[in-house]
Amino acid sequence: MNDFSQAFSLSLDLIFSLDARLAEIVLLSLRVSLSAVLIATLIGLPLGAALATLRFPGRRTVNAFLSSLMGLPPVVVGLVVYLLLSRSGPMGSLGLLFTPTAMIIAQSLLITPIIASLARQVSEDLWGEYRDQLTSLGCEPLRAVPTILWDGRYRLTTAVLAGFGRATAEVGAVMIVGGNIDHVTRVMTTTIALETSKGNLSLALALGMILITLSLTINVATFMIRDQVKGESL
């Protein structure tokens, strides 16, 4: 009990003293996750809206496949990216393995299906609501995508926040493609796993508290946005 109390006290000291090593790990984590979310958002939102408005053979199969990708095992994604970026892989000449860029690629692959699937659900509701009006104005399904994305921007923000929450909690994929190299690719989740195995509970606890704070902030923001959307719809 005394060891835990001491570790907890030291973790608070690390946070409030803005420890340089702690700050480096947190900033790298945010850089990787935010970059991945940006890429996934630019791909996922238009993709989800397009799947909601377009009608084509095999549409249900595509939607089912996209939804199934939301549960992709992170280690499998990490393995695929590792094989692509390794020296013997098709992208090995780029030298991206064990770099933050490789981690961004892996996280983007993981969260793009999440954002796209959630965006499709929101866009389907909006398309059903505005389809007749947009069609009467000569707006074809693909041309309606920007309108749907703009009108549903508050609801779609929850999809982006869900992707960000998934990215910040990721361990397996970034461990495989990043290597957990100190001062290079060490992020919060991989550091917690490493430091806990080494018995350095103070740093692990400090990073854990920061991760919990991020998670709570994301959840609060999501609920606030949902309440705002509900209020506007009444």
Secondary structure as GFF3:
##gff-version 3
##sequence-region A 1 234
A	DSSP	alpha_helix	2	16	.	.	.	ID=ss1
A	DSSP	alpha_helix	20	53	.	.	.	ID=ss2
A	DSSP	alpha_helix	59	68	.	.	.	ID=ss3
A	DSSP	three_ten_helix	69	71	.	.	.	ID=ss4
A	DSSP	alpha_helix	74	85	.	.	.	ID=ss5
A	DSSP	three_ten_helix	92	94	.	.	.	ID=ss6
A	DSSP	alpha_helix	100	136	.	.	.	ID=ss7
A	DSSP	alpha_helix	141	151	.	.	.	ID=ss8
A	DSSP	alpha_helix	153	168	.	.	.	ID=ss9
A	DSSP	alpha_helix	172	178	.	.	.	ID=ss10
A	DSSP	alpha_helix	188	198	.	.	.	ID=ss11
A	DSSP	alpha_helix	201	233	.	.	.	ID=ss12
###
